[in-house]
């Protein structure tokens, strides 16, 4: 199954995330299929950026977002 999830980047205590489409069996920061956005929780307010077309395409093709990514998609105004 294909999941839309976060890939952790950045230094210790300064996380930065990329929103990626990956096989659910792949490790968290391992191999992924496509990168569709970024999330930076260290900024005030948090910075969320998505490639809307890619996100909608992957959701339409059956990719399942994790709970956190689902919340970020909702904030960004992208629904299933």
C-alpha positions as CSV (number, residue, x, y, z in Angstrom):
1,X,0.0,0.0,0.0
2,X,1.2,3.5,-0.8
3,X,1.2,6.1,2.1
4,X,1.7,9.9,2.1
5,X,3.9,10.6,5.1
6,X,6.6,12.8,6.6
7,X,10.3,12.3,6.0
8,X,12.4,14.0,8.8
9,X,15.2,16.3,7.7
10,X,17.2,18.9,9.5
11,X,19.5,19.0,12.5
12,X,19.0,17.7,16.1
13,X,16.2,19.8,17.8
14,X,15.5,21.6,14.5
15,X,13.3,19.3,12.6
16,X,12.1,20.0,9.0
17,X,9.9,17.6,7.1
18,X,9.3,16.7,3.5
19,X,5.9,15.2,2.6
20,X,6.6,12.2,0.5
21,X,4.7,9.3,-1.2
22,X,6.3,6.0,-0.2
23,X,5.6,2.3,0.1
24,X,4.4,1.6,3.6
25,X,7.1,-1.0,4.1
26,X,10.0,1.5,3.4
27,X,11.7,3.0,6.4
28,X,10.7,6.5,7.6
29,X,13.7,8.4,6.0
30,X,14.3,5.8,3.3
31,X,13.3,5.3,-0.3
32,X,10.3,7.2,-1.5
33,X,8.3,7.5,-4.8
34,X,7.6,11.2,-5.0
35,X,8.0,14.4,-2.9
36,X,4.9,16.5,-2.8
37,X,5.5,19.1,-0.2
38,X,7.3,20.5,2.9
39,X,6.4,21.2,6.5
40,X,8.5,23.4,8.8
41,X,7.1,23.4,12.4
42,X,10.0,25.5,13.8
43,X,8.8,28.7,12.2
44,X,6.1,30.8,13.8
45,X,3.5,30.2,12.3
46,X,4.4,26.8,10.9
47,X,5.1,26.8,7.1
48,X,3.2,24.2,5.1
49,X,3.7,24.0,1.3
50,X,2.1,21.4,-1.1
51,X,2.2,20.7,-4.8
52,X,-1.6,20.7,-4.9
53,X,-1.9,18.9,-8.3
54,X,0.5,16.1,-7.2
55,X,-1.3,15.7,-3.8
56,X,-4.7,15.5,-5.4
57,X,-3.5,13.0,-8.0
58,X,-1.9,10.7,-5.4
59,X,-5.1,10.9,-3.2
60,X,-7.3,10.1,-6.2
61,X,-5.0,7.1,-7.0
62,X,-5.6,5.6,-3.5
63,X,-2.6,6.8,-1.5
64,X,-3.4,6.9,2.2
65,X,-2.2,9.9,4.2
66,X,-1.0,9.3,7.8
67,X,-2.9,11.1,10.6
68,X,-0.4,14.0,10.7
69,X,-0.3,14.5,6.9
70,X,-4.2,14.3,6.8
71,X,-4.3,17.3,9.3
72,X,-1.7,19.2,7.2
73,X,-3.7,18.6,4.0
74,X,-6.9,19.8,5.7
75,X,-5.0,23.0,6.9
76,X,-3.7,23.5,3.4
77,X,-7.3,23.2,2.0
78,X,-6.7,19.9,0.1
79,X,-9.5,17.4,0.6
80,X,-10.0,13.9,-0.8
